[in-house]
Amino acid sequence: MVDSSNIYREQQKAVALEFMEKALAILVEIDDSAADCYLQQSIDTCMASPRMTFPEDEFWDCVDELPHLTDRVLFLHRQNGLSIEQIAKRLGIEQKGVTTRK
């Protein structure tokens, strides 16, 4: 038997994460690095455990230099294992946009 309350919670969590990603994009655009850092940490906390890890310093220093959407696509796909379809929905972009940034 499927637990409908659990399904509802997961759906609401997905909606909240979509809004948080949009807010993060705005904070990055207006260059509020302190706020975007805290929001990024909140997003990471809400998501499932990462599938894989990357070398810390050098890798993430390079990723931080990428445009925001490219950075997020890389993180969501490689670190959290989201599919292209899931990333497109989360970031509010077309699947083709995800594919070119992956």
C-alpha positions, -999 to +999 in steps of 0.1 A: +000+000+000+013+034-010+016+060+018-003+090+003+009+114+030+046+106+021+039+111-016+022+145-008+053+155+013+077+146-015+056+166-040+055+196-018+092+193-012+099+193-049+078+224-054+096+241-025+130+232-041+119+247-075+110+280-057+143+279-039+163+274-071+145+304-086+153+325-056+189+313-058+192+324-094+179+359-084+204+362-056+232+352-079+220+377-105+220+406-080+254+394-066+243+388-030+269+361-023+262+358+015+225+352+009+230+328-020+255+308+001+229+302+028+202+294+004+225+270-015+232+252+018+194+250+025+188+235-009+215+209-003+201+201+031+166+195+016+179+172-011+186+135-008+221+124+001+246+130-027+254+100-049+290+108-054+317+132-041+341+154-059+376+166-049+369+196-027+390+227-034+402+227-070+371+212-085+346+234-068+369+265-074+365+258-111+328+251-109+323+284-090+337+302-121+310+287-144+278+306-152+251+300-125+229+276-145+258+256-157+270+253-121+236+242-109+231+217-137+264+201-130+257+200-093+222+186-096+232+160-122+266+148-110+263+154-072+226+145-067+219+122-096+188+142-110+178+133-145+178+159-173+140+161-170+141+166-133+168+194-136+148+212-163+117+212-142+136+223-111+154+251-128+126+262-151+145+257-183+141+234-213+156+199-214+179+210-243+193+238-220+201+212-194+218+189-220+241+217-233+252+226-198+258+191-185 
